[in-house]
Amino acid sequence: MFRSRLSGYAWEQGVLPRIAPDHVLLSLCNIGPVARRRQLVMIHDAQVFDVPKSYSRAFRLGYQAILPLLARRVRWLATVSSYSRERLAANGIGAGRSIAVVPNGVDHLDAVCATPDAVRQHGLHPGGYFLVVGSAAPHKNLAMLSRANAMRSNPGMPIAVVGEENPAIFGHSDGRARNDFVSLGRISDAELKGLYRQARALLFPSVTEGFGLPALEAMRCGVAVIASDGGAIPEACGDAALYCRPSDHVAWAAAMDRLATDTTLAAELVDKGQAQAAHFTWDSSARRLLDILSAN
């Protein structure tokens, strides 16, 4: 057993490489020890290169230094979407080598028992709010969403925002202390599932994303989605979302007004969304990883 007083990057880079060195190391959260070649690294996106202002200087510089080294050294490299693969290569990460695409699964909430009164606990009403899940980093585009909400013909439906701001990771923030946003902060999975189920729609306005997990989680829970067409979001959501350009606050206002009243459209999006989300399971992702490892 390895014992160490090190933690964080120091433990990851200095201690982890020496643990079970003859085994394959799965590093599924963007980075891993540079010294360990027999390793599969899953780099989820190229956001630290494409939207650097969304991250703190220390976080950004750390990732920008480590990712190129890992991509040149490790035996297997993977990411979560074709879009992320293209953006990683465009930024010199894994260019000229094979990068496998292994999408995330979205069936993890199936085992979670939704908090039945989560909506009322947060001062909301069933079907009477839009939901946003994500940080306040600039590329999450909350400032645009606020402008869109100000243009709505029926602005009485609040926007509930779930997510914790972490200044150690995210740099300059759009902030969420707006009169039209209800900031819920960090909540449990059980509360989140309860909020998904009773939202009028999930709003996913990101300028870019490497995958689009909240949108597919919402679809899995039976919620209509209004989404940006930025990054990998269309790749993940297919034809199951109502799309707007991330810069078009007028279109976002119109889409929100439409879903606030059009129950037929909402039902159609729910049906399409559940069919789309069914394609993304953790079992299929695990099998894909095993296929990659066994083929080399």
C-alpha positions in Angstrom: 0.0 0.0 0.0 1.3 3.4 -0.9 1.1 6.1 1.7 1.9 9.7 0.9 1.4 13.2 2.3 1.1 14.5 -1.2 -2.3 15.4 -2.7 -3.8 16.9 -5.8 -1.5 17.2 -8.9 1.5 16.3 -6.8 0.0 12.9 -5.8 -1.3 12.3 -9.3 2.0 12.9 -11.0 4.4 11.6 -8.3 2.7 8.7 -6.5 0.0 7.3 -8.8 2.5 6.2 -11.6 4.1 3.8 -9.1 0.9 2.0 -8.1 0.4 -1.4 -9.9 2.8 -0.3 -12.8 2.1 -3.5 -14.8 -1.6 -2.8 -15.0 -3.5 -0.5 -17.3 -4.4 2.8 -15.7 -7.8 4.3 -16.6 -7.7 8.1 -16.2 -11.2 9.1 -17.1 -11.3 12.8 -15.9 -9.1 14.7 -18.4 -5.6 14.2 -17.0 -3.4 11.5 -15.5 0.3 10.9 -14.6 2.6 11.8 -17.5 5.1 9.2 -16.4 2.6 6.3 -16.9 2.6 5.2 -20.5 0.4 2.2 -20.1 -2.7 4.3 -19.6 -5.9 5.3 -21.2 -6.7 9.0 -20.8 -10.1 10.4 -21.5 -9.8 14.1 -22.4 -13.4 15.4 -22.4 -12.9 18.7 -24.3 -10.5 21.4 -25.5 -12.2 24.2 -23.5 -9.0 25.4 -21.8 -7.7 26.3 -25.2 -11.0 27.3 -26.9 -12.5 29.4 -24.1 -9.5 30.1 -21.8 -11.3 33.1 -20.1 -13.7 30.6 -18.5 -10.9 29.2 -16.3 -8.6 30.5 -13.6 -5.0 31.2 -14.7 -3.6 28.4 -12.5 -6.1 25.8 -13.7 -5.7 26.8 -17.4 -1.9 26.8 -17.4 -1.8 23.5 -15.6 -4.0 21.8 -18.1 -2.4 23.5 -21.1 1.0 22.2 -19.9 -0.1 18.6 -19.1 -2.5 17.7 -21.9 0.0 17.9 -24.8 2.5 15.8 -22.8 -0.1 13.1 -22.0 -1.4 13.0 -25.6 2.1 12.3 -26.9 3.0 9.7 -24.3 0.0 7.6 -23.3 -0.9 4.4 -25.1 -4.6 5.1 -25.5 -6.3 8.4 -25.9 -10.1 9.0 -25.9 -12.7 11.7 -25.8 -16.5 12.0 -25.6 -17.5 13.4 -29.0 -16.4 13.8 -32.6 -16.4 17.6 -32.0 -14.1 17.3 -29.0 -11.7 15.1 -31.1 -11.6 17.7 -33.8 -11.0 20.6 -31.3 -8.3 18.7 -29.5 -6.5 17.9 -32.7 -6.9 21.6 -33.8 -5.2 22.6 -30.6 -2.3 20.2 -31.0 -3.6 17.6 -28.6 -3.2 14.1 -30.1 -2.9 15.5 -33.7 -1.7 12.8 -36.0 -2.7 9.9 -33.7 -5.9 8.0 -33.1 -8.3 9.5 -30.6 -11.3 7.2 -29.8 -14.7 8.6 -29.3 -16.5 7.1 -26.2 -19.7 9.1 -25.4 -20.8 9.6 -21.8 -23.7 7.6 -20.5 -26.7 9.4 -19.1 -28.6 6.6 -17.3 -26.9 7.2 -13.9 -30.0 9.1 -12.6 -32.1 6.0 -13.1 -31.0 4.6 -9.8 -31.7 7.9 -8.0 -34.9 8.3 -6.1 -36.1 11.9 -6.8 -36.8 14.2 -3.9 -40.6 14.5 -4.2 -40.8 18.0 -2.8 -37.6 19.4 -4.2 -39.4 22.0 -6.3 -41.4 23.5 -3.4 -38.3 23.3 -1.1 -36.7 25.8 -3.4 -39.7 28.1 -3.7 -40.7 27.0 -7.2 -43.9 25.6 -8.7 -44.3 22.4 -10.7 -44.1 23.2 -14.4 -43.6 26.9 -13.5 -39.9 27.4 -14.0 -37.1 26.9 -16.6 -34.0 25.0 -15.3 -30.3 25.7 -16.0 -27.6 23.3 -14.9 -24.0 24.5 -15.0 -21.4 26.9 -13.7 -21.3 30.6 -14.2 -18.2 30.4 -16.5 -18.6 32.8 -19.4 -19.0 30.1 -22.1 -22.1 28.9 -20.2 -23.7 32.1 -21.6 -25.9 33.1 -18.7 -25.5 36.8 -19.6 -27.2 36.1 -23.0 -29.9 34.2 -21.2 -30.6 37.1 -19.0 -31.0 39.4 -22.0 -33.3 36.9 -23.6 -35.5 36.6 -20.5 -35.9 40.4 -20.4 -37.4 40.3 -23.9 -40.0 37.6 -23.2 -43.6 38.5 -23.7 -44.5 36.5 -20.5 -41.4 36.9 -18.2 -43.2 35.6 -15.1 -41.6 32.1 -15.2 -38.3 32.2 -13.3 -35.0 30.6 -14.4 -33.6 28.3 -11.7 -29.9 27.8 -11.9 -28.2 24.8 -10.4 -24.4 24.6 -9.9 -21.6 25.6 -7.7 -19.2 28.4 -8.6 -15.6 27.3 -8.0 -13.1 30.2 -8.4 -10.2 27.8 -8.2 -11.3 26.3 -11.5 -13.4 29.1 -13.2 -11.9 32.5 -13.7 -14.0 35.5 -14.6 -17.7 34.7 -14.0 -20.9 35.9 -15.7 -22.3 35.9 -12.2 -25.8 34.7 -11.4 -27.0 37.3 -8.9 -29.7 38.5 -11.3 -33.2 39.4 -10.4 -34.5 37.0 -13.1 -32.4 34.0 -11.9 -33.1 31.8 -8.8 -29.6 30.6 -7.7 -29.9 27.1 -6.1 -26.2 26.4 -5.8 -25.0 22.9 -5.4 -27.8 20.3 -4.7 -28.0 16.5 -4.4 -28.7 14.2 -7.3 -32.1 13.4 -5.7 -33.0 17.1 -5.7 -31.7 17.5 -9.2 -33.8 14.7 -10.5 -36.9 16.1 -8.9 -36.2 19.5 -10.4 -35.6 18.0 -13.9 -38.9 16.2 -13.8 -41.0 19.2 -13.0 -39.3 21.9 -15.0 -41.1 23.4 -18.0 -37.9 23.0 -19.9 -34.1 22.8 -19.5 -32.2 25.7 -21.0 -28.8 24.9 -22.3 -27.3 28.1 -23.9 -23.6 27.3 -23.9 -21.4 28.8 -26.5 -19.6 25.5 -26.7 -19.6 22.1 -25.0 -17.5 19.0 -25.4 -20.6 16.8 -24.9 -23.8 18.2 -23.4 -24.6 16.0 -20.4 -27.2 18.1 -18.7 -29.3 18.2 -21.8 -29.3 14.5 -22.1 -30.0 14.0 -18.4 -33.0 16.2 -18.8 -34.2 14.2 -21.8 -33.8 11.0 -19.8 -36.0 12.5 -17.1 -38.7 13.5 -19.5 -38.0 17.2 -19.9 -38.1 19.3 -23.1 -34.8 21.0 -24.0 -34.0 24.3 -25.5 -30.3 24.2 -26.5 -27.6 26.1 -28.2 -26.3 24.8 -31.5 -22.7 25.3 -30.3 -20.0 22.7 -29.9 -21.0 19.1 -29.5 -24.5 19.8 -28.4 -26.3 19.0 -31.7 -24.1 15.8 -31.9 -25.4 14.7 -28.5 -29.0 15.9 -28.7 -29.8 15.1 -32.4 -33.3 16.3 -33.4 -34.6 16.1 -29.9 -34.0 19.7 -28.8 -35.3 23.1 -29.9 -32.1 24.9 -31.1 -31.1 28.5 -31.1 -27.8 30.2 -31.9 -25.9 31.0 -28.6 -25.7 34.7 -29.5 -29.3 35.1 -30.6 -31.1 36.3 -27.5 -34.2 37.2 -29.5 -34.6 33.6 -30.7 -34.1 32.4 -27.2 -36.8 34.7 -25.9 -39.2 33.4 -28.6 -38.3 29.8 -27.9 -38.9 30.2 -24.1 -42.3 31.9 -24.8 -43.2 29.1 -27.1 -42.5 26.3 -24.7 -44.2 28.2 -21.9 -47.5 27.7 -23.6 -47.2 25.1 -26.4 -47.9 21.8 -24.6 -48.0 19.8 -27.9 -44.5 20.9 -28.8 -43.2 20.1 -25.3 -44.7 16.6 -25.5 -43.1 16.0 -28.9 -39.7 17.1 -27.6 -40.1 14.9 -24.5 -40.8 11.8 -26.6 -37.9 12.5 -29.0 -35.6 13.3 -26.0 -36.2 10.0 -24.2 -35.5 8.1 -27.4 -32.3 10.1 -28.0 -31.1 9.7 -24.4 -31.6 5.9 -24.6 -28.7 5.7 -27.0 -26.3 6.8 -24.2 -25.7 4.3 -21.5 -22.8 3.6 -19.2 -22.8 0.0 -20.1 -22.2 0.8 -23.8 -19.5 3.3 -22.9 -17.7 0.6 -20.7 -18.0 -1.9 -23.5 -16.5 0.6 -26.0 -13.5 1.2 -23.6 -12.9 -2.5 -23.3 -13.0 -2.9 -27.0 -10.3 -0.2 -27.3 -8.1 -1.8 -24.8 -8.4 -5.3 -26.1 -7.7 -4.2 -29.7 -4.2 -2.9 -28.8 
